[in-house]
Amino acid sequence: MKRKISLCFLMVVCLINVLNSNACTIFMANDGKHVWVGNNEDEVPTLTYRVWYYPRLDKHYGYMIWTELSADEKLNKIMYKNPQGGMNEQGVFMDYTAIDEIPATRDPLKKDRTEEVVTDVLKRCKTVEEAIIYISQFNLLRLKGAQLFIGDAGGDYAIVHGSYIVRKSARNFVLTNYAVNNNHYEPCWRRDTATKYLAEERTYHLKDVVKLLGKTTQKKPNDMVSNYSMAADLRSRTIHLYYKGDFSRSAVISLQKELKSGMHQRDMVSYFYN
């Protein structure tokens, strides 16, 4: 019983940490041919991470998630329950950005949900539309201090909070650390930099996405740094992963290839340092 209580406590702590992540930048670059999502994960420099892979099972799609790691190995064994983000074999991509806390709305006609929804969406949904239908049956009671970005290979996207859902309004999109439900845009140099860059008509290739990730990365001596960055090609289900603000080398992750290797996990640092 004590072990069960302890694990439950660790899971709650873990979930709170995930949903109150620090500064991040997420953007979609969609030129009609390519659909890219760029993601800078900005947190304290000491944090480390793990990538988890889950092949298709029964009616569920195959997917990958990424999580923080802890000095407590007991917590690491259950971190998969609280992902920072993920992508599935249909090209659905999800990740969080932190905001100032806003109370979640509780509809008495909906089910209360305190656990995260990322894994269930990745298992079940092949589009943003399907994800919204699934999510809309719940009161997302813990999603108060963060917004969940969802994008798909067709170029659709949505931003989900416990009190609102904002749907696609433009071809390209940038999300940082401000609430988007009331069209009030707080000052943010990362958002402004990315918005200006994505306003230009162009075909977006990997080099363009990486360039924008570099423009919006955070570095020391800031307290928050871009611990890892992703350029995700949603149509090919491929992620180009960069570590600690170093864009001179990348780890290329083919989700299709990884899923063929069965269920497995790998610490993110091992992609760069053996």
N, C-alpha and C positions, 0 to 999 in steps of 0.2 A: 504493500500500500504506500509506504514512504517513497519507494522508487517511482511509482506511478504519479504521485503528487509532485515529486521533484521534476520529472520529465514534463509534466503539464506546465509547471512554473517556467521552465526553460523555454518551452514553446511560446508562452505568452510574451516573455521578454524578447524572444527572437522576433515575433511578429511586430511588436511595438517598434523595435529597431528598424525593421524593414520599412514599415509604413511611415517612419519619421526619418527617412534617409536625408542626407544633406544635399547640397546644391548639385543639380544635374542639368544637362542640356540634351534634348531629344529633338530631332528634326526629320521631316520627310521631304525628300527630293524626288519629284515625280515629273519626268519629261514626256510621259505618254508611252515610252518604250521601256524605260528603266524605272523601277520603284526602289529607292534606297531609303533606309533609315539610319541616321547617324546618332550615336549615343555616347556622351561623355559621362562617366560615373564619377562624380566629385565627392570625395569623403576624406576623412583624416588619412594621412599617408601610411599609417601602420596597418591598415586593414588589408586582409587577403581574401581570396575568393576561390570558389570551386564551380566547375561546370558538370552538369548531370545530364545523361542521355537515357531516354526511355523509348524503346521501339513500339511500333503499333501493337496493340493488344486488343483482341476481340473487335469491338466497334470503335475503339478509341484510336485517334491518330498518334503517330510517333511525334516526339517533341524533345526539346532541350530546355534546361533552365540554368540560371546562374545564381549563386548565393554567396553571402558572406561566410567567412570561416571564423571560428572562435578558438581561444586557447583551451576551451573546455571541449574535449573530444566527445563527451556525452551529447553536447549541444550539436556538434558537427554531424552526428549520426541522424539527427532529425531536421537539419537545416533545409532539406529538400521540401519540407512542408511549408516553407516560407521563402519562396524565391524573390529575388530582386526583379527578375524579368525572365523572358523566355521566347522561343520561336518554335512553331510546329512545322510538320512536313507539308502543310497547305500554304505556308508563307504568312501565317499570322504572327505578329511580333508584339510583345508587351513589355513595358517597363514603367517604373514610377519616377515622379519628381516630387520633392517636398514642397509644401506651402504652409503658411500660417494656418493654424487649426480652425476649421469651420465645422460646427456640429452636423452630424449625419441626420438625415431625415428618416423618421420611422413611420411607415405606412402600415396600419394594423392589418391590411389585407395581404401583406407580403410576409415571407419567411424572414426571420432574423438570421443574419449570418455574421459570425465574428471571425471566421477563418478567411484566409485570402482566397481569391477566385482565379488566380493566374493558371494554376495547374489544371483546374477543371475546364477552363475555357480552351486551353491548348489541346486538351484531350478531345473536346467535343465540337469545336467550331472551325470552319474553314474560311470564314469571312468576318469582317467587323459586324455586319448586320446580324449574323448568327450569334456573335458574342454579346451584342446588346440585348437580344431577345433572351438569352440565357441569364445574363446579369440582372435584368430588370425584374426578375421574380423575387429578388432578395432586398432586404434592408442591409446595406453594407455598413454596419455599425462602427467598425474600426477604421474605415477609410475616411478619416477626418483631417489628418495632417499631411496628406499626399494626394496626388492625382495619378491615375493610371492611364497611360497612353496605350492605345491599341491601333495597330495598322495592319493592312493586309496587302497581298500581292497585286490586287486590283487597283491600289492607290486610295482606298477608303481609309478613314481614320476616325477615332473618337477619343474623347477625354472623359474619364469616369471618376466621379467623386461620390461619397456617401450621400450627398444632397443634390447632385445634378449630373447630367450627361450632356456633353457638348459634341455635336456632330460636325462632320467635314463642311468647311465653308470656303476653302480655296484649294488649289491643286497642291501647293507646297505649304508646309506648316512648321512652326517652331514652338516648342514648349520648354519653359524653364521653371522658375520657382515663384509663380504667382497664380492666383485663381483666375480661370478664364470664363467663369459663368456669367459675368456682368459686363464684359467688354472693357473692364478697367485694367490697363496694362501698367504695372508698376515699373519703375526704372530698372533696366537690366541690360548691361552692355552685351552679354552673350546672346540674348534674344535679338537685340537690334543688329548686331553684327551678322547673325545668321539670316535674319529677314532681308537685309539689304543684299546679301550674296544671292539668296534664292529668288529675288525679284527679277534678276536678269534672265532673259530667254536663252536657254542653252540646253545642250544634251549633257546629262550628268553621267560622268564616268567615275570609276573608283578614285582617280586622282583628285577629282573635284570634291568628292565627299571627304576624303582625307584632308584636303586643304582646309575645308570648313571646320572639321574637327579640330585641326591645329589652331585655327583662328579663335576658337571658343574654348580651348583647353585652359585649365587653371593649373598654375605651377607654384612651387615654393618661391618666395617665403610666405605665400598664402597659407592659412591654416587648412583650407580645403584644396586638394589637388585632384587632377583627373587620374585616378588610379588605373582605370582601363578605359579604352575607347573602342567602339564597334562601328564598322561600316557594313551594314547588313543589306545584301542584295535579296530582296524578298522573292523575286521571281525565280531565282536559282537556288534559294534556300541556303545561301552561303554567307558566312560572317568572316570579315577580315578584322582580326582582333589585334589591338595595340595595347601596350602596357606601360604605365607610369609616364605618360606623355612622350614616349619615344615612337615617332612615326617613321623611323628609318627602317624598321623591320616589323613584320606582321606574322601572325599565325593564321592560316587560312583554314576555316572549319567548314567542311561540307556536311550539312546535316544528313543528307542521304547516305553518305559514306559512313558517318559515325553510327547511324541507326542500324546499319548492316552488321556492326560489331556487337550488337546486343546491348543490354542495359549495362552501363558503366559510368564512371565518374572520373574527373581529373582536376587536380588543383591548377588554377589558371597560371600560376607562376611557372609551372613545368613546361608550358608551351614555349617559354622563352629562356629558361635556365634549367639545365639538367643537373 
